[in-house]
Amino acid sequence: MSRPRCTISRLVVCDPRKAALLKEGNKSDRIDARKLAELLRTNQVRPVYHGEHGIRTLKELGRSYLTVSKEITRTMAQIQQTLHMMSLPTGTPLTSNVARELCQRTGSMAVLDGSITTLGTQYVLGIKAVNCVSGEILAEEQTTANTKKQVLKVLNEAATRLRLKLGESLATMRRFDTPIEQATTPSLEALQAYSLGMKAVKIKSDFLPAVGFFKRATSLDQNFAAAYGGLALSYWCLGRTDLAAENARRAFELRDRVTDPEKFLIEVYYHEYFTGNLERNLQTCEVWAQTYPRDDNPRGIRIGIYWVLGQYDRALDEAQANLRLAPAIAIGYGGLMYSYIALNLLEDAQAAAAQALAKNLDSLSCAMTCMISSFCKKMLVQLRSK
């Protein structure tokens, strides 16, 4: 039986200052809704005509409220998940240091800090935006409210001025930003090293430098499961299957302390590099893709599995789907190009390599694809001429 869909037949906006029932007692959305329903039932709410413009404004306010509510819920869930990755309990107070680390781990630019103090009968309010990484103050505002009732008003005005100041600072920061990966470790320094390793793997397909970054991460946190997984992947691509198996096993032993997306990835590494159970990996990737449909990793992994199984047409499908989810990943273009070559679609392979190079995804696989496909085309021309 399908769940009934909720619909809104009428939107009621009521001024609580003009309804005694709403002003009295405890306040919450649930209590206010019950009181408002009682007022509507007894016809104590007098309709007021607002005209077309007023109705349109009310609709926009309703949409804005829903958008803000969803964003607050999403942000709070992200904060709790990141605290778990930092090995901190749920509900940990967001002190300045914790907030700055959360800011870095979630790929944010700055953290807001605020203060309020009394000065006689006045209230002195201060807000400042701090660069997550350097601790540099990007912008700050200080203002004074003469009475308690004016606090929210002057705070809103100060926040507006702060946003205007922040516009240029945040735009500059974005140009030099390096995305940070989401992985479970209490060490921010280890996470930064891991992120550099993943950047080398994903953007450049450059596995030798990646090994150095992943080793640095595991030296800072010897229980960093995802970093051992990164080592397994890098060593496998460098032909060191013994070291790949060893690190995949180590990551698998530490999987109980990580998040669900990390567990999927670690299980795949374990069965690909240690047990060699590719069928099990296909099943894991299927569940992974269904659970996290916007994650490009399960499709990227299936490219390699289908390659090993000789199913190049399916590898091509997965490569194309992978690039739709992550169009700026060099390793995805590598899968696409090699699939085209295996299917004797040499011109498509060269076109894919050109697209990757145009996006500055200048991995070795792109250059090799250009050379291989060019060589194969010349060989075909010579064979046909004979």
Contacts in CASP RR format, 6 or more apart in sequence:
PFRMAT RR
TARGET T0000
AUTHOR 0000-0000-0000
METHOD contacts of the structure
MODEL  1
MSRPRCTISRLVVCDPRKAALLKEGNKSDRIDARKLAELLRTNQVRPVYH
GEHGIRTLKELGRSYLTVSKEITRTMAQIQQTLHMMSLPTGTPLTSNVAR
ELCQRTGSMAVLDGSITTLGTQYVLGIKAVNCVSGEILAEEQTTANTKKQ
VLKVLNEAATRLRLKLGESLATMRRFDTPIEQATTPSLEALQAYSLGMKA
VKIKSDFLPAVGFFKRATSLDQNFAAAYGGLALSYWCLGRTDLAAENARR
AFELRDRVTDPEKFLIEVYYHEYFTGNLERNLQTCEVWAQTYPRDDNPRG
IRIGIYWVLGQYDRALDEAQANLRLAPAIAIGYGGLMYSYIALNLLEDAQ
AAAAQALAKNLDSLSCAMTCMISSFCKKMLVQLRSK
11 58 0 8 1.000
11 59 0 8 1.000
11 62 0 8 1.000
12 36 0 8 1.000
12 40 0 8 1.000
12 45 0 8 1.000
13 58 0 8 1.000
13 61 0 8 1.000
14 22 0 8 1.000
14 36 0 8 1.000
14 39 0 8 1.000
14 45 0 8 1.000
16 22 0 8 1.000
16 23 0 8 1.000
16 32 0 8 1.000
17 23 0 8 1.000
19 39 0 8 1.000
19 44 0 8 1.000
19 45 0 8 1.000
21 35 0 8 1.000
21 38 0 8 1.000
21 39 0 8 1.000
21 44 0 8 1.000
22 32 0 8 1.000
22 35 0 8 1.000
22 36 0 8 1.000
22 39 0 8 1.000
25 31 0 8 1.000
36 45 0 8 1.000
39 45 0 8 1.000
50 57 0 8 1.000
50 58 0 8 1.000
78 106 0 8 1.000
79 94 0 8 1.000
79 102 0 8 1.000
79 106 0 8 1.000
80 90 0 8 1.000
80 91 0 8 1.000
81 259 0 8 1.000
82 102 0 8 1.000
82 105 0 8 1.000
82 106 0 8 1.000
82 182 0 8 1.000
83 89 0 8 1.000
83 90 0 8 1.000
83 91 0 8 1.000
83 92 0 8 1.000
83 102 0 8 1.000
84 90 0 8 1.000
84 184 0 8 1.000
84 259 0 8 1.000
85 105 0 8 1.000
85 182 0 8 1.000
85 183 0 8 1.000
85 184 0 8 1.000
85 185 0 8 1.000
85 259 0 8 1.000
86 101 0 8 1.000
86 102 0 8 1.000
86 105 0 8 1.000
86 185 0 8 1.000
86 186 0 8 1.000
87 184 0 8 1.000
87 185 0 8 1.000
87 186 0 8 1.000
88 98 0 8 1.000
88 186 0 8 1.000
92 98 0 8 1.000
94 102 0 8 1.000
96 111 0 8 1.000
96 113 0 8 1.000
96 130 0 8 1.000
99 111 0 8 1.000
99 113 0 8 1.000
100 111 0 8 1.000
100 130 0 8 1.000
100 132 0 8 1.000
100 135 0 8 1.000
101 188 0 8 1.000
102 108 0 8 1.000
102 111 0 8 1.000
103 109 0 8 1.000
103 110 0 8 1.000
103 111 0 8 1.000
103 132 0 8 1.000
104 132 0 8 1.000
104 133 0 8 1.000
104 180 0 8 1.000
104 188 0 8 1.000
105 180 0 8 1.000
105 182 0 8 1.000
105 188 0 8 1.000
105 191 0 8 1.000
107 132 0 8 1.000
107 177 0 8 1.000
107 179 0 8 1.000
107 180 0 8 1.000
108 132 0 8 1.000
109 131 0 8 1.000
109 132 0 8 1.000
109 170 0 8 1.000
109 173 0 8 1.000
109 174 0 8 1.000
109 177 0 8 1.000
110 129 0 8 1.000
110 130 0 8 1.000
110 131 0 8 1.000
110 132 0 8 1.000
110 138 0 8 1.000
110 166 0 8 1.000
110 169 0 8 1.000
110 170 0 8 1.000
110 173 0 8 1.000
111 129 0 8 1.000
111 130 0 8 1.000
111 132 0 8 1.000
112 127 0 8 1.000
112 128 0 8 1.000
112 129 0 8 1.000
112 130 0 8 1.000
113 127 0 8 1.000
113 128 0 8 1.000
113 129 0 8 1.000
113 130 0 8 1.000
114 125 0 8 1.000
114 126 0 8 1.000
114 127 0 8 1.000
114 128 0 8 1.000
115 125 0 8 1.000
115 126 0 8 1.000
115 127 0 8 1.000
116 123 0 8 1.000
116 124 0 8 1.000
116 125 0 8 1.000
116 126 0 8 1.000
116 151 0 8 1.000
117 123 0 8 1.000
117 124 0 8 1.000
118 124 0 8 1.000
119 144 0 8 1.000
121 146 0 8 1.000
121 147 0 8 1.000
122 144 0 8 1.000
122 145 0 8 1.000
122 146 0 8 1.000
123 144 0 8 1.000
123 145 0 8 1.000
123 148 0 8 1.000
123 150 0 8 1.000
123 151 0 8 1.000
124 142 0 8 1.000
124 143 0 8 1.000
124 144 0 8 1.000
125 142 0 8 1.000
125 143 0 8 1.000
125 144 0 8 1.000
125 145 0 8 1.000
125 151 0 8 1.000
125 154 0 8 1.000
125 155 0 8 1.000
125 158 0 8 1.000
126 140 0 8 1.000
126 141 0 8 1.000
126 142 0 8 1.000
126 143 0 8 1.000
126 158 0 8 1.000
127 140 0 8 1.000
127 141 0 8 1.000
127 155 0 8 1.000
127 158 0 8 1.000
127 159 0 8 1.000
127 162 0 8 1.000
128 137 0 8 1.000
128 138 0 8 1.000
128 139 0 8 1.000
128 140 0 8 1.000
128 141 0 8 1.000
128 162 0 8 1.000
129 137 0 8 1.000
129 138 0 8 1.000
129 139 0 8 1.000
129 140 0 8 1.000
129 162 0 8 1.000
129 166 0 8 1.000
129 169 0 8 1.000
130 136 0 8 1.000
130 137 0 8 1.000
130 138 0 8 1.000
131 137 0 8 1.000
131 138 0 8 1.000
131 173 0 8 1.000
138 165 0 8 1.000
138 166 0 8 1.000
138 169 0 8 1.000
138 170 0 8 1.000
138 173 0 8 1.000
139 162 0 8 1.000
139 165 0 8 1.000
139 166 0 8 1.000
139 169 0 8 1.000
140 162 0 8 1.000
141 158 0 8 1.000
141 159 0 8 1.000
141 161 0 8 1.000
141 162 0 8 1.000
141 165 0 8 1.000
142 158 0 8 1.000
143 154 0 8 1.000
143 155 0 8 1.000
143 157 0 8 1.000
143 158 0 8 1.000
144 154 0 8 1.000
145 151 0 8 1.000
145 153 0 8 1.000
145 154 0 8 1.000
145 155 0 8 1.000
178 195 0 8 1.000
178 196 0 8 1.000
178 199 0 8 1.000
179 195 0 8 1.000
179 199 0 8 1.000
180 191 0 8 1.000
180 192 0 8 1.000
180 195 0 8 1.000
181 191 0 8 1.000
181 194 0 8 1.000
181 195 0 8 1.000
181 198 0 8 1.000
181 226 0 8 1.000
182 259 0 8 1.000
182 261 0 8 1.000
183 191 0 8 1.000
183 194 0 8 1.000
183 224 0 8 1.000
183 226 0 8 1.000
183 227 0 8 1.000
183 258 0 8 1.000
183 262 0 8 1.000
184 224 0 8 1.000
184 225 0 8 1.000
184 226 0 8 1.000
184 257 0 8 1.000
184 258 0 8 1.000
184 259 0 8 1.000
184 262 0 8 1.000
185 191 0 8 1.000
185 194 0 8 1.000
185 217 0 8 1.000
185 221 0 8 1.000
185 223 0 8 1.000
185 224 0 8 1.000
185 226 0 8 1.000
185 227 0 8 1.000
186 221 0 8 1.000
187 220 0 8 1.000
187 221 0 8 1.000
187 224 0 8 1.000
189 220 0 8 1.000
190 216 0 8 1.000
190 217 0 8 1.000
190 218 0 8 1.000
190 220 0 8 1.000
190 221 0 8 1.000
190 224 0 8 1.000
190 227 0 8 1.000
191 217 0 8 1.000
193 213 0 8 1.000
193 214 0 8 1.000
193 216 0 8 1.000
193 217 0 8 1.000
193 220 0 8 1.000
193 227 0 8 1.000
194 213 0 8 1.000
194 214 0 8 1.000
194 217 0 8 1.000
194 224 0 8 1.000
194 226 0 8 1.000
194 227 0 8 1.000
194 230 0 8 1.000
196 213 0 8 1.000
197 209 0 8 1.000
197 210 0 8 1.000
197 212 0 8 1.000
197 213 0 8 1.000
197 214 0 8 1.000
197 217 0 8 1.000
197 230 0 8 1.000
198 210 0 8 1.000
198 230 0 8 1.000
200 206 0 8 1.000
200 207 0 8 1.000
200 209 0 8 1.000
200 210 0 8 1.000
200 213 0 8 1.000
201 207 0 8 1.000
201 210 0 8 1.000
201 230 0 8 1.000
201 233 0 8 1.000
201 234 0 8 1.000
201 331 0 8 1.000
202 326 0 8 1.000
202 329 0 8 1.000
202 330 0 8 1.000
202 331 0 8 1.000
203 328 0 8 1.000
203 329 0 8 1.000
203 330 0 8 1.000
203 361 0 8 1.000
203 363 0 8 1.000
204 330 0 8 1.000
204 361 0 8 1.000
204 362 0 8 1.000
204 363 0 8 1.000
205 237 0 8 1.000
205 330 0 8 1.000
205 331 0 8 1.000
205 334 0 8 1.000
205 363 0 8 1.000
205 364 0 8 1.000
205 365 0 8 1.000
206 363 0 8 1.000
206 364 0 8 1.000
207 233 0 8 1.000
207 234 0 8 1.000
207 237 0 8 1.000
207 238 0 8 1.000
208 234 0 8 1.000
208 238 0 8 1.000
210 230 0 8 1.000
210 234 0 8 1.000
211 231 0 8 1.000
211 234 0 8 1.000
211 235 0 8 1.000
211 238 0 8 1.000
214 227 0 8 1.000
214 228 0 8 1.000
214 229 0 8 1.000
214 230 0 8 1.000
214 231 0 8 1.000
214 234 0 8 1.000
215 231 0 8 1.000
217 224 0 8 1.000
217 227 0 8 1.000
218 224 0 8 1.000
218 227 0 8 1.000
218 228 0 8 1.000
218 231 0 8 1.000
221 227 0 8 1.000
223 254 0 8 1.000
223 257 0 8 1.000
224 254 0 8 1.000
225 251 0 8 1.000
225 254 0 8 1.000
225 255 0 8 1.000
225 257 0 8 1.000
225 258 0 8 1.000
225 262 0 8 1.000
225 266 0 8 1.000
226 251 0 8 1.000
226 258 0 8 1.000
226 262 0 8 1.000
226 265 0 8 1.000
226 266 0 8 1.000
228 247 0 8 1.000
228 248 0 8 1.000
228 250 0 8 1.000
228 251 0 8 1.000
228 254 0 8 1.000
229 247 0 8 1.000
229 248 0 8 1.000
229 251 0 8 1.000
229 265 0 8 1.000
229 266 0 8 1.000
229 269 0 8 1.000
230 247 0 8 1.000
230 251 0 8 1.000
230 269 0 8 1.000
231 243 0 8 1.000
231 244 0 8 1.000
231 247 0 8 1.000
232 243 0 8 1.000
232 244 0 8 1.000
232 245 0 8 1.000
232 247 0 8 1.000
232 248 0 8 1.000
232 251 0 8 1.000
232 269 0 8 1.000
232 273 0 8 1.000
233 244 0 8 1.000
233 269 0 8 1.000
233 273 0 8 1.000
235 241 0 8 1.000
235 243 0 8 1.000
235 244 0 8 1.000
235 247 0 8 1.000
236 244 0 8 1.000
236 272 0 8 1.000
236 273 0 8 1.000
241 273 0 8 1.000
244 273 0 8 1.000
245 273 0 8 1.000
245 274 0 8 1.000
247 273 0 8 1.000
248 266 0 8 1.000
248 269 0 8 1.000
248 270 0 8 1.000
248 272 0 8 1.000
248 273 0 8 1.000
248 274 0 8 1.000
249 270 0 8 1.000
249 274 0 8 1.000
251 266 0 8 1.000
251 269 0 8 1.000
251 270 0 8 1.000
252 266 0 8 1.000
252 267 0 8 1.000
252 269 0 8 1.000
252 270 0 8 1.000
252 274 0 8 1.000
254 266 0 8 1.000
255 262 0 8 1.000
255 263 0 8 1.000
255 266 0 8 1.000
255 267 0 8 1.000
258 266 0 8 1.000
260 291 0 8 1.000
261 288 0 8 1.000
261 292 0 8 1.000
261 295 0 8 1.000
261 297 0 8 1.000
264 284 0 8 1.000
264 285 0 8 1.000
264 287 0 8 1.000
264 288 0 8 1.000
264 291 0 8 1.000
264 292 0 8 1.000
264 297 0 8 1.000
264 298 0 8 1.000
265 297 0 8 1.000
267 284 0 8 1.000
268 281 0 8 1.000
268 284 0 8 1.000
268 285 0 8 1.000
268 288 0 8 1.000
268 298 0 8 1.000
268 301 0 8 1.000
271 277 0 8 1.000
271 278 0 8 1.000
271 280 0 8 1.000
271 281 0 8 1.000
271 284 0 8 1.000
272 278 0 8 1.000
272 281 0 8 1.000
272 301 0 8 1.000
272 305 0 8 1.000
278 305 0 8 1.000
278 308 0 8 1.000
278 309 0 8 1.000
281 301 0 8 1.000
281 305 0 8 1.000
282 302 0 8 1.000
282 305 0 8 1.000
284 298 0 8 1.000
285 298 0 8 1.000
285 299 0 8 1.000
285 301 0 8 1.000
285 302 0 8 1.000
285 305 0 8 1.000
286 298 0 8 1.000
288 295 0 8 1.000
288 297 0 8 1.000
288 298 0 8 1.000
289 295 0 8 1.000
289 298 0 8 1.000
289 299 0 8 1.000
292 298 0 8 1.000
294 325 0 8 1.000
295 325 0 8 1.000
296 322 0 8 1.000
296 325 0 8 1.000
296 326 0 8 1.000
296 329 0 8 1.000
299 318 0 8 1.000
299 321 0 8 1.000
299 322 0 8 1.000
299 325 0 8 1.000
300 318 0 8 1.000
300 319 0 8 1.000
300 322 0 8 1.000
300 331 0 8 1.000
300 332 0 8 1.000
300 335 0 8 1.000
302 314 0 8 1.000
302 315 0 8 1.000
302 318 0 8 1.000
303 315 0 8 1.000
303 318 0 8 1.000
303 319 0 8 1.000
303 322 0 8 1.000
303 332 0 8 1.000
303 335 0 8 1.000
303 339 0 8 1.000
304 315 0 8 1.000
304 335 0 8 1.000
306 312 0 8 1.000
306 314 0 8 1.000
306 315 0 8 1.000
306 318 0 8 1.000
307 315 0 8 1.000
307 335 0 8 1.000
307 338 0 8 1.000
307 339 0 8 1.000
307 342 0 8 1.000
310 342 0 8 1.000
312 339 0 8 1.000
312 342 0 8 1.000
312 343 0 8 1.000
313 343 0 8 1.000
315 335 0 8 1.000
315 339 0 8 1.000
315 342 0 8 1.000
316 336 0 8 1.000
316 339 0 8 1.000
316 340 0 8 1.000
316 343 0 8 1.000
319 332 0 8 1.000
319 334 0 8 1.000
319 335 0 8 1.000
319 336 0 8 1.000
319 339 0 8 1.000
320 336 0 8 1.000
322 329 0 8 1.000
322 332 0 8 1.000
323 329 0 8 1.000
323 332 0 8 1.000
323 333 0 8 1.000
323 336 0 8 1.000
326 332 0 8 1.000
327 359 0 8 1.000
328 359 0 8 1.000
328 361 0 8 1.000
329 361 0 8 1.000
330 356 0 8 1.000
330 361 0 8 1.000
330 363 0 8 1.000
330 365 0 8 1.000
330 366 0 8 1.000
331 363 0 8 1.000
331 365 0 8 1.000
333 352 0 8 1.000
333 353 0 8 1.000
333 355 0 8 1.000
333 356 0 8 1.000
333 361 0 8 1.000
333 363 0 8 1.000
333 365 0 8 1.000
333 366 0 8 1.000
334 352 0 8 1.000
334 356 0 8 1.000
334 363 0 8 1.000
334 365 0 8 1.000
334 366 0 8 1.000
334 369 0 8 1.000
335 365 0 8 1.000
336 352 0 8 1.000
337 349 0 8 1.000
337 352 0 8 1.000
337 353 0 8 1.000
337 356 0 8 1.000
337 365 0 8 1.000
337 366 0 8 1.000
337 369 0 8 1.000
337 373 0 8 1.000
338 349 0 8 1.000
338 365 0 8 1.000
338 369 0 8 1.000
340 346 0 8 1.000
340 348 0 8 1.000
340 349 0 8 1.000
340 352 0 8 1.000
340 373 0 8 1.000
341 349 0 8 1.000
341 369 0 8 1.000
341 372 0 8 1.000
341 373 0 8 1.000
341 376 0 8 1.000
346 373 0 8 1.000
346 376 0 8 1.000
346 377 0 8 1.000
346 380 0 8 1.000
347 373 0 8 1.000
347 377 0 8 1.000
349 369 0 8 1.000
349 372 0 8 1.000
349 373 0 8 1.000
350 369 0 8 1.000
350 370 0 8 1.000
350 373 0 8 1.000
350 374 0 8 1.000
352 369 0 8 1.000
353 366 0 8 1.000
353 367 0 8 1.000
353 369 0 8 1.000
353 370 0 8 1.000
353 373 0 8 1.000
354 370 0 8 1.000
356 362 0 8 1.000
356 363 0 8 1.000
356 366 0 8 1.000
357 366 0 8 1.000
END
